[in-house]
Amino acid sequence: MLEITMSSATYRLTRIHRRVDDAILREMSRRLPDSLRLLRLKKLRLAVKDRLASLMRKPRAS
């Protein structure tokens, strides 16, 4: 069985990604979404996603 453990950094980044994603959804649901805010949020979400991917690729010392 494969056991996956999440480091504190991975957990923290996952939570940040979820919060940014929620902020994007809230902004998009507004009557007049702020396109600049959306752009910044999407860039932030991508940066967090890239950092998460980087952490997942690193081999862990046992």
N, C-alpha and C positions, 0 to 999 in steps of 0.2 A: 504494500500500500504506500502511496506517495503522500508524504506529510509536508504540508507547506506552512512555514512559519513566516510571519511578517515582522520585519524589523521595525523599530520605532520610527525611523525615517520614512520607510515605505508607508507605514500606517498614516503618519502625519501628512505625507504628500497625497495619499488617497483621499483623505478627508478634505484637504484643500481643493483638490480637483473637483470633488462633489459639490463643495460650497460655490466654487466658481461656476460650475455647470448650472447650479440652481440660480445663481445671479443672472446668468445669460438667459435662462428660460423666463425669469421674471421680467427682465428688460425687454425681451422680444414680445412678451404678452401685453406690454404697455400700449396704450393707444398710439403714442408717437415715440417709438424707441429711439434712444440716443445712439446714432450709428458710431460715433467716436468711442463711447463707453463700451459698446458691443465689440468693437475692434480690439480695444485694450483687454477686455475680458477674454476674448478668444485667443489673443496672443499669450496671455497669462496661462490659460488652460493648456495650450500647446506646450509651453515651457515646462509646466508641471508634468505633463504627460511624457515629454522627452526625458526629464530627470528620473521619473519612475522607470521608464524603459531602460535607462542607463543603470539604475540600481539593480534591476532584475537580471541584466546581462552579466553583472559582476559575479565571478565564482565566489562562493562563501567558504571561509575556512571552517573546518569542522572541529 
